[in-house]
C-alpha cells in the first residue's frame, strides 16, 4: 500500500485508515473529496473495488471500509435521468 498512487493520488484514503477514532461521517467527507479529485479517465467503480480489496482484509471494521463498500453499492444503482425522460409515463 502506497500513500500516493493512481487510485489515491492525494493519499486521502491511505491517511483515513491511519487516523485513530475517525468517524463514519469524517470518512464520508474524505471519500467525497477523493471522488472529486479522481483523475480523469479512471473508472470510479473499478477504483473503489480495488481500494476495497486493498484495505478490507487488514481493516474489516474500519469506517472507511464501510464507506467504500457503500460507495461501491451506489455505483450499481441506475442514474436518475432528468427532464421528460425521468418522469413516469
Number of C-alpha atoms within 10 A of each C-alpha: 8 9 13 13 11 11 22 20 16 16 15 17 23 19 11 19 18 9 9 7 9 14 13 15 12 14 22 18 12 18 19 13 14 18 16 9 13 18 14 7 6 11 11 17 15 13 17 21 14 12 19 20 12 13 18 16 10 11 14 12 10 18 20 27 25 18 20 21 16 13 19 18 12 12 13 9 8 7 9 9 9 8 7 8 9 10 9 5 5
